[in-house]
Amino acid sequence: MDTPEHASFLTACEGLEYALNRVDFPVETRNVASGRLMRDRLIGQVRDYFLPRARHLESPLTMVVGGSTGAGKSTLVNSLMRASVSASGVVRPTTRRPVLVHRAEDTAWMGPDRLLPHMPRVEHGSTKSGNDDQELEVCVSDAAPGGIALIDAPDLDSVSDDNRRLSRQLLEAADVWLFVTTANRYADAVPWAVLERAAERRIAVAVVLNRVPAGGGAEILADLRRLLAEKGLHPTLTVSISEQERDERGMLPESAVEGLRSWLDALGRDAEARADIAASSLAGAVDALDADLAALQETVREQHEALEQLEHDVVAAQEAARKNIVDSMSDGALLRGEVLTRWQEFVGTGEWFRRLENGVGRVRDKLGNYLRGNPRRAERIESELESGLFRVIVEETATAVEDAHRAWYRDPAGRGLLDGDDLGHLPSDFSDRTQEEIRAWQQGIMTMMSTEGAGKRQRARFLSMGLNTAAVVLMIVVFSATGGLTGIEVGIAGGTGVVGLKLLEAIFGEDAVRRMAEQARSDLVKRIDELLDEAMEAFRARLPETEDAVRVIAETRQRMAAAGRELRSRERHVKKGGRE
């Protein structure tokens, strides 16, 4: 019967499935392989076990027969059913396609909507399709115990990777494990690694010790029970079957499997016992799930941190380039060569500063006449400013992409995202884009100054200097300022910035010059940022868009833990006599 606790558990399981399907491992990190395996295993367990059991609590028990190669699983199943339902023999692996055996009255529960939804069904005895490991062979038998889906799984240590994977997948989907081993292999490592998983899940386990030599059953069985107890396993049933002849159909005598048969029949008749086993196994699986989700959460956190580091590498390289470019705009680095030569031809040294305060108007007019008299002088200064700025932007940006590429290549996570590509070079159109932005910036300065010089008071003074001349002077002011206009008095090259500042103030006024210089500088920095963004986009485009998967898994863990507590509380209530 459905209860609020079960409804809550179903909701939590659906949320878990949704969360797991959103977990991705896009970069190579130390634990990525184990993380992917854990995620895939959990997705399979939720799909094959948690959701079917949460949706159909009253469905038959899923009992998976598992064991090592040659343990005699298929022979045991055939002997219990008194029919050849599962292939057996000396060729390995014998069980290539898992076999589901159930009674006819339980057929409605055995469809893919309620049991192992990922496995298509094929009829018993049908021709092999070549995709055997993905198919579930279904055999309906009157000899099957009622209320139980008995599945003969591939060998745990099969020579086939697919078979080994499938055997563990089926065991994760089980309510009960029927573990079959032999007298000479019961201590093998592979099956015990699987049994440790059974202990973690607190799943119901029944153990069959097969092929026991005459006279040695009691001693070997006692040792097997000791090993099981050391692993925290207390099987519901432990039986031994002695080594004996098989009949012409390859089956053991009925007497050899009588103890196991009686237990299965009794379980098939006892609906309450089956419900208790299902509830107990489910609660144990939920408890074990938390440790699995914790491990998955840490691996996802590792991915998140790796991606953050890769983003940091890009940001650090870009910020270093930006700082160097902006610094070059403030320390006079751009006022060299032709710019400084041409400017000093006009400004000179010494005498200019002694006469500047008393003769700004004459200086302005002389500069205007000087540059208008030979327009190429202004053009050469402007061109030299443009070339210097272009060179700094391109060189620093090239260094940034090289540094980012180098940092990514040193990191396995980044190297995986690079995928053999060389991102350590500028985009093919970067030079053209840089020139476009510089010229657009220069044009913006002239537009701004035209607007600012349109007033009646400034118009005559502005026209006497000329637009191009004024624009060149403002560029010089911008590039000679250390720390912006507030530190404008710290000029370079014999007072270059001071002269330019005083000339412009004589035309536009101190506040207007300050405003124009700040706007010109801000516009240039904005354009530089856009160019840097474009250059680094090749890296950012490879960074996958990820949500906060660590938080999602943490919240999912909390919901599953709460649902598990409700289930266990319900289970205790039932055991105390409150069964509905």
N, C-alpha and C positions, 0 to 999 in steps of 0.2 A: 504494500500500500504506500502511495506517495505521501510524504509528510512535508511540512515547511522546511525541515532540515535538509531533506533530499532535494527540494526545489532550490534551496540556497546553494547546495553542493553542485547541482547541474549548472546554475548560473556561473559559479566560480570556475567550473571546468570549461565552459564556453569562453569565458574571459581568458583562461589560460591558453586555450587553443589559439585565440586571436593574438595574444601577446607573443607566443612562440613563433607564429608565422610572420611576425613583424621583425623578429631578431635576424640581423644580418651580420656577416663577418667579411667586410669588404677589403680589409688589409691584412697583410701577413704579420702576425705577432707570435710571441713565444708559444702561447697556448691556443692558437687559433684552430689547430687540427682537433684537439680534444673538445674545444668548444663547439665546433660544427657537429662532431659525433654526438655530443650530449644533446644539442638542440634537436638533431634528427631523431635520436632515440626518444626524447620526450614528446616530440610531435607524434611519433608512432604510438607511444603509450597512451597519450591522451585520445588519439583517434581510435585505437583498437581496444582500449580497456576502460579508461575513465568515463568517456562520454557514453559508450554503450551501456555500461553498468549504471551510470547516473540516470540515463533515460529509461532503462528497463531493469529496475531493481529485482523484479521477480523472474527474470530470464534464467534459463538453466546455467548451472556452473560450467565454466570453461576449464577443462582439465587437460593439460598438455603433457604428453609423454615425452620426456627428454632424457638424453644420455649420450655416452661416447660411442664412437664407431665400434660395432661388433658387440654391443651390450645386450642385444637381443630384444630391442624395443618392438620392432615389427612382429617378430615371432610371438612376443607376449600378447600384443594386441590381437593378432590372429587367433591365438589360443583362447583368449577371453571370449571372442566373438564366435569361436568355432567355425570360422570361415576365413578365406583369404581376402582380407580387406586392405592389407598393406603389403607391398612387395618386400620380400626378405631374401637373403642369399649371401654369397661370399663376395660378390662384386661390390666395390665401394665407390661412391656411396649408394646404398640400396634405396633409402628414402630420399628421392629427389624432389618429389612433390608431396607436400603435407596432406594427410588424409584425415578428414573429419567423419567421425562415426556417431550417429545418434538414432534415437527411436523415431518412428513415423509421426507419433503424436507431438513431437517437439519440432517438427519441420518449420512451423511458422516462426520459430525463434532463430533459425539458422541462416536467414537471408543476410545479404551484405548491409542491409539497413540496421541490423542488430548485432552482427558478429563479424569481426574482421572486415570492415567495409572496403579496405583497399584490395582485397583478393577476389578476383572473379571465380565463380564456381564452375566446376566441370563434373560431369557424372562419373561415378565409380567405373573404372575399367575403360574409360575413354582413351583415345589415341593421344600420345604425347604431342603437345603443340610446339615444342621448342622453347616455350616460355614457362616451363614447369614450375620454377621457383616462385613465380608470381601467381600461381593458380592453387586453388584449394579443391582437392578431390573429395567429393561428398558421397558417403556410403550410408544408406539407411538400413538399419539392422534391428530385428526384434530382440537380438541378444544384448543390445546396448542398454546400459542402465538408464532409467527414466530421469529426466531433469538434468542430464549431464551431456555436454558436448565434449567428446573424447577426441583429441587431436594427436596423431602420431607425427612428431616433428622431425626434421632432418637432424643429423648428428651434430653434437656440440663442437666436435673437433673434425668436422668433415674436411676433406681435401678441397672442397669447393668453398670459395669465399662467400658466394651468395647463400649457400646452404648454412654456413655458420652464422651469417647475419640474420637469416630468416629464423633459425632456431631460437636465437635470443629475442628476436622480435615477438615470436609466438609466446615465449615464456613471459615476456612483459605483459602480454594480453591475457594471461591466465588468472583464474581464481585459485587453482590448485595445481601444483607441480607433482607429477608422478615420475619420480627420478629412478631410472634403471641403471644399475652398474653391475659389475661382475666381481667375483672373488679375487681375481688377480689384477683388477684395475680400479678398485674402489678408492684408492688413495691418489689417483692421477690428478695433476694440477689443474687441467682445463675444467673438468666438471666441478671441482671445488671452488674455482673462481666464480662459477655460476651459482653454486650453492651459497656462497657468501652474499651474493645479490639477493637470494631468497631470504637470508637472515635479515638483511637491511629492510626488505619489504614486509617482513613478518608474514609471509604468505604461507598458506597451508601446504605442507609437503608430505607426500607419502613416498617411501623408499622401498624399492625391490632390489635385493641382492641376488643376482642371477648367477647360474652356473657355479654353484658352490660344490666343491669336491665332497665326496662321501665322508662323513665323520668330522668335517671341519666347520659345519655351519654355525654352531653355537659360538665358537671362539672368534670366527671372523665377524659374525653379526655383532658381537659384543664390542669388538674393536671399532666397527663402523659406527655404532651408537655413541661411543666415546668421542670419536672425531666429530660427529654431528653436534654433540653437546658442547664441545670446545668452540664451535662456530656459532653457538647460540641457537642451534636448530633442534627442535623437539618434534619429530615427525608425528603426524596423526596415525600413521601406520608404518611399521617396518617389518617386512617379510623376506624370507629367503627361499630360493628355489634351487634345488640341487641339480647338478649336471645329470642329464638323462637323455635317453633316446627320444627322437621325435617320430611321429607317425609318417605315413606316406605323403601327407599334405604339408609336412614340415612343422607340425604343431606339437606342443607339449601335451601330455595327458591332462585331462580335466582335473585330476587330483593335484597336479603340480601347481595349478593356479587357483585352487579352491579358496584359500585364505583371502587372496586379493579379490576374487569374484564375489565372495560373501560381503566383503566390505563395500564394494561398489554397489551391490544390490541393496544393502541396508541404507546406504546414502541416497540411492535413487528413490527409496520409499519414504524417506524422512525429509519433508520439505523444510521443516524448521532447522534441521541440522545443516541443510544446504544454505539456507538463508544466513545462519550464523557464520558459516565459513566464508560466504561472500562478503558479509559485513566486516568480518575481522580482517580479511585480506585487503579489502578496500581501505579500511582505516590504516593498516600498515603501509600500504602503498602511498597514501597521502602523507604520512609521517616521513617516509623515505624521500618523498618528492622535494621536501624543503631543502635537504642537503644538496640534491641535484640542482635545484634552482639557484641555490647560493653559489655553487660552483659556476653555473652558467652566468650568473650576474657578475662574478669577478672577471670572467673572460670577456664579457661585454664591456665592463669597465676598462679593461686593458685595451680594447679596440677604441673606446672613446678617448682614452688618454693618448693613444698613438695618433689618432686623427687630430686631436688638439695640438700635439707637437708639430705635426706637419703644417697645420694652419699657422702655428707660431713661427715656423721657419720662413714661411712666405711673408708674414706680416713683418718680421724682424728685418728681412732683406729689403722690403719695400720702405720701411720706416728709416732705415739707414740711408738709403738712396735719397729719400725726401729730405732728411736732415742735411745731407751734404749739398744738395741742390739749393735749399733755402739758405744755408750758411754762405754759399758762394754769392747769393744775392745781397748779402749783408756785409761781407768782409772786404768788398772791393775787388774780389777776384775777377769779376767780369770787366773791370775798368783797367784793362791793360792793352798793350799793343797799340793798334791804330786809334782806339778810343782815347787812351791817355795821351798819345802823341798829338792828335788833332786838338784835343781839349787844352793841352798845355801850350800849344801854339797860340791859342787865343788868350788863355788865362795867364800863363806865365807864373811867376811866383813873387812873393814879397810885396811889390808895389800895389798889386791888385787888392790885397787885404788892407793896406793902409788907406786906400781910396774908396773901398767898397761901400762903406756906410754913407759917405757923402756924395757918391756918384752912381747910385744904382741905375738911375734912368739912363745916364750916358753909357754905362756898361751894357745895359739891355739893348740900346740902340746899336752900339758897336758890334755886339754879338749878332744881332739880326742882320746888320749890313754885311758882316763877315761871312755869314752862312748863306745869305741870299745872293751875295756877290758871286759865289761859287757854289751852286746848289749841290754839287757832288760832295762838298765837304760834309754837309749834313747827312747826305746819303751814306757816305763812307762811315761816319760815326754810327749811324743807325744800323748799317749792315754789320759793322764790327760787333755792336752790342748783340744783334740777332745771332751772329755766328758763335759768339762766346756762350750765350745762353743755350743755343742748340747743342753745342759740344758738351757742355756740362750735363744737360738732361740725358743725352744719348749715352754718354760714358757711364754715368752713375746708374742709369736704368739697366744697361748691359751688365754691369757688375751685380746688380740686384738679382737678375734672372740667373746668372751664373752661380751666385751664392745659394739661391734657393734650390737650384738643380743639384748642386753638390751636396747640400744638406739632405735632400730627399734620397739621393743615391746611396748615401752612407747608411740610411735607415732601411731595414728590410720592408717596412710598411710603405715607405715612399718609393722604394725601388719597384715594388709590385705595382704601384699606381702608375709609375713611369712606363712600365711594360716595354722597356727597351727603347723608348723614344727619347730624343735629346731635346729637352725644353730649355736648355741653357743658352738660348740665343733670342734676340729680339724678333718680334713679328716682322714679316717682310715689308709691311707698310709703315713701320714705326717712324722712320726718318721723315717720310712725307707727312705723317700725322703731326709730328713735332713741329715741323715748319708751318703747317697750317695753324696750329694753336698759337705759335709765337706771333705770326702775322695777324691773327685775329685779335690777339692781346694788344698789339701795337695799334691796330685800327680802333680798338675800343678806347685806347688812351686819347687818340685824336678826336673821336666823337665826344668823349667826356669833356675835353678841353674846349672844344667848339661850343658846347652848351654852356660851360662855365664862363667863357669869354664873350658871351653874347650880350652881357649887360652894358649899359651906356657908359659906365665909369671905366670898365676894363677894355671896352672894344678898341679904342684907339691904341692903347698900349699893346694889346694883344696883336693887332694887325701890324704894328711896327716891328714886332719880333717875328711873326709868321707862325703858322700852325705847326709845320714840320719841325721848326726850330724849338718851339715850346715843348712839343712832344718828346724830342730828343733830350732836352734838358730835364724833363720830368723822369725819364727813364734813368738818367744819370743819378738823379736824386734818389730814386728807388734803390739803385744798385750800390749806392755809397753809404747807405744808412746801416748802422750797427744797432740792432734792436728797434728799428722803426724810427719814426719821426721824433720820438721823445729823446733819442740819442743822436739826432742828426748832426750835432756839432762835432761828432767824432768822424770827420770826413777823412778821405785818403787822397793821395796824389796831389799834395799842395792845396788842400781845401776844395777839392772838386765839388763835393756835395754842398759845402757852404755857399759857394758862388752860385750854383744852380738854384739852391733854395732861395737865396736873397733875390735873384732875378725874377723867379716866379712869384714871390711874395709881393714884389713891386707891381706886378700886373694884377694878380688875383686876390691878394690879401693872405695873411698868415693862415687863417682857418680853412680857407678854400684849398690852399696848397696842401695842408695837412690832410684834408679829406680826400683830395685827388690822389695823393701818394699812397694813402692807406687803401683806397679802393683799387688802384692799379696793382699794388702788391697782392692784395687779397685775390683779385681776379687771376693773377699769374699763378699764385699758389694753387688755386682751384683747378686751373688747367693742367698744372703739373701733376696734381693728384689723379686727375682723370687719365692722363697718359700712363702713369704708373699702374693704375688699376687695369688698363688695357693690356699692358705688358705682362702683368702677373695673372691675368685671367686664365691663361693656359694651365696654370697650376690649380687654381681654384675650381676650374671646370672638372678636374679629376677627383676632387674631394667629394665623396658621396654625401648626399643629403641624408642626414640621420636625425632621428628623433631621440629623445632621452630614454633610450631602451633600459638603462640602468634603473631609472625611476619606475618604468613600466613593470619590470620584473619584480622590483621590490614591492610594489603595490599588489601585484599578482600573488606573490608569496604570502602576503598578509591575508588576502582574501581566501586563499586555499587553506591556510592554517586555521582561520576562523571556521571555515566550512568543515574542516577535519575535526575540530573540537566539538562542533555540533553533532557530527556523525558519531563520535565516540561517546558523547553523552547519551545519545539515543541508543547506542549499542548497550551501554551499561544499564539503562532503564529496561531494555528488553530482557537482558539476562537476569534482572531482579524480579522478573515476572510480569512486566508491564507490556508484554507483546500484544500488538493489536491484530 
